[in-house]
Amino acid sequence: PRTIVNDKWYKLRMEMKGENLTFYIDDDLVGSFVDSSIKAPGKIGLWLDNRSFMVDDIVVGDANVKPVLLAVAPGNAWNAEVGAADREVDVSASKSDGSADSYTVSSSDPKVVSVVQNGSKVVLHAVGAGTATVTFTSGANPALRKTIAASIEPAFVLPAGTYGKLKSVPAPGSRGVYADQTLSLAFDAPIALTGKGSVRIFRAVKDQLVDVIKPVNESDAIGPSADKYYRGMAMPMLRVVGNTLVVRPHANKLEYGTKYYVAIAEGTLKDARLGGKAFTGLGKKAGWVFATKAAPARKLSTLTVDDDGHKADFRSVQGALNYAMQNLPKDAPVTIKVKNGLYEEPLYLRGKDNLTIQGESRDKTVIQFENYESLNGGSGAGVAKAGVNAGGGRATFLVEQSDLLTLERMTLKNPHVKVNGINNQAETIYFNGSTQRLVAKDMDFISRQDTLQINGYSWFYNTLVAGDVDFIWGSAKAALFENSEIRTVVDSSDASKGGYLVQARVLAPTDKGYVFLNSRITREAKVPDGLTDLARSAGVPSYFDNVVYVNCKLDKHVDPAGWWTNPTPNPAKASATTGWREFGSTALDGSALELGGRTPAARTMSAAEAAPYQTREQVFSAINWKPQP
């Protein structure tokens, strides 16, 4: 995915050949799709979808005359130390006729970064401390260039200082440590990261380096699933909480039954003190040594996760998910019991059916991770490549091709707070599958924009969903919210705004879509009256706006018109079976609600028309699914 930032100019090329549309940003191919609704050339227009933009120049030309292309991956900044692992860059270069193009590569300072070109691959080597810019230049169009900024620090030297008894987790000398837990070290006073240095983990035997964790520009590959897919994400691996440094080792770096020690490079922390001394780094002599426990037994059907107890199978929820994906048959039922605690982690599940994640209590079992569009762009998908560092999307929890996933009695949260100047979409969960089923009971899903993205079939029972803009959306065949609360929160980017509950992108007119039954449509304090709509359309002809509210109680924040009609929904006027519909709506206290001001695009259903939406058995009748509380 390509992240777009404000106040920067981009060149956008939109290429249409028949039903095929292809898009380039700054001559980088970013995506293509087929739209069978396009039957002939038409007029050119610009449509604003939720954000404003400026246009400097428009050129219309022949789609067969392609741009010269040059792409490098990874193309992000490189922060490393002298002697660190080389960076391997894949280069794709083509001429305007589609044939392969030549390219050159150079370093602005070979004494800092040297480059070796071998066909479509370039290897960057950290030679000396300093900064350098690596430039890739197209042979066919020398004006087309790509650059990678490199910042190289001095080679790591194992510090020799000692600080007495360390206040660390795990404690020095600990045995039976969980291989999936985070590490932490408490200092004498509040600390701050400098943006330089690193934390390193060594195998105690032979001092073998197993992990390097940087304070900036970090990523991880979560998983893998049984079919070896990983979720690649940009994410901080070091964070500071007051006087404590919290370290998240990269996934799968720590093995069972192994002894390790932790080192911290000098200069990683600013003006830190430890054990009454100025902190000059941590090495083997400081004694932060621990040994991991043996692997859990294979084929367990019940797993326990606890962030601080001693009788659990795992410290992290992802540790339990990895176990289930890698050790159990796809259809074998498994329950993950999560003890009360705050679990700061993104999650990934792929290809494992009949899995239940059950919290100890709804408000005290909290899984959260701050993720958002400008950090990890797009809805996300797994990649069949170890070490992938991107593409995993902006949700806290990414689920792919997993049937009968049950979430129960806990809070799933994306704590990202919307700010102006970045893209703020931030799902708690992206449930992706065309026929797969999701059950959520006694749950809280809390975010702001795009809280839930759900495809396939899902049943939310006695559940809270909180957000502000399009916070329930996707291409669901049938998503039922029963006896639940749909709460609009204050838009942190502009408290005077209202919001939109649903944006349906249902793929077939006969699909039930998004159904709200016997639920409450509420608001957070200070959400203004009359400015929140029950739904708005994506404005795409191939999507159907199938959204139904049956016997729901609405607060005064709901727009008297009910639904936002710009762009026009599909269908433009709802029928008994398709479009925006409503039946039995009342005020929160159960009193009658005046619906005379509702937009003509929506439909107030009769009792007979509402009957197919009155029970979960009817909503899921297409697949004969009868979920139970």
Secondary structure, DSSP 8 states (H G I E B T S, - for coil): -----TT----EEEEEETTEEEEEETTEEEEEEE-TT--S---------SS-----------TTS---EEEEES-S-EEEETT---EEEEEEEE-TTSSB--EEEEES-TTTEEEEEETTEEEEEE-SSEEEEEEEEESS-TT-EEEEEEEEE----------SS-EEES-TTEEEE-TT--EEEE-SS---B-S---EEEEETGGGEEEEEE-SSS-EEEE---TT--BEEEE--SEEEETTEEEE---TT-S-TT-EEEEEE-TTSBSS-EETTEE---B-GGG--EEEE-----TT-SEEEE-SS-SS-SBSSHHHHHHHHHHHS-TT--EEEEE-SEEEE--EEEES--SEEEEES-TTTEEEE----TTTS-SS---BSSTT--S-S-S-SEEEES--SEEEEEEEEE------TTS-----SEEEE-SS-EEEEEEEEEE-STT-EEE-EEEEEES-EEEESEEEEEE-EEEEEEES-EEEE---TT-TT--EEEEEE-BSSTTS-EEEEES-EEEE-TT--TT-EEEEB----TTSB--EEEES-EE-TTB-TT-SB-SS--SSSS--SSSSEEEES-EETTS-B---TTS-TTSEE--HHHHGGGSSHHHHTGGGT-----
